[in-house]
Amino acid sequence: MSIGPKATKADSPSPTTTKQRVSEKLRILSVEEIGSPFGDYRIKLRLDNAQGDIQERVLHVLSENGPADGNPAYQDLLRLNTDVARLVGSRVHLDTSGDIVQRILAAKAGRREVIIAYGTIPEPVSGKRKVVLELQAARGDGVNDPEGFLEIVLESRDAAEQQTGQKQFQDLVQAIGVENVEDVDQLLFIPFTITDGGDFLPAPANDNLEQKAA
């Protein structure tokens, strides 16, 4: 069975349950730890954008009952650097939904050649809003130089979201140069290029691709 998105039209969700997700490219100005990793623990990020607008984001990492809603974004920070204080000056993409930071990804200028080091796709669950292909992009050997995460929506009740995910998936497999993808393993360790705008293009190092005339 192919892991690619289904061509059937998705149902539109109720407007009252849809939250817009926005990805911003920002620079980290300061990182402040609040509380204790053994109790209530938060990370305050002070950031600015290309226009110099400053904002603060607080990640609620841990509550007394365990991981809080900011924990996934905090794990993203640790993947970028295990010493969060050394992230000052780093440029990142913040994927936000309302007041909640969903993901924090490295934002590097220009085109860069990467590979997919590993990927996962959850089994479809009846009634679930969407199915997301999660991929770890990296440079080099894929172990010591992580680049960030790619999330591609394969199926969604939101028709526009599914259409965007379908295009991203098709762009990715074309950039990598594979067809009839049956398993995530077919996407691994083949170089491709990511532009600063997030587009996928073939990499010069990938000799398996057919170069199309402009």
Helices and strands as residue ranges (DSSP letters): G 15-17, E 21-35, E 41-48, E 54-63, E 66-67, H 71-80, G 84-87, E 91-97, E 100-106, E 112-120, E 130-138, E 146-156, H 159-176, G 184-187, E 192-194, E 200-202
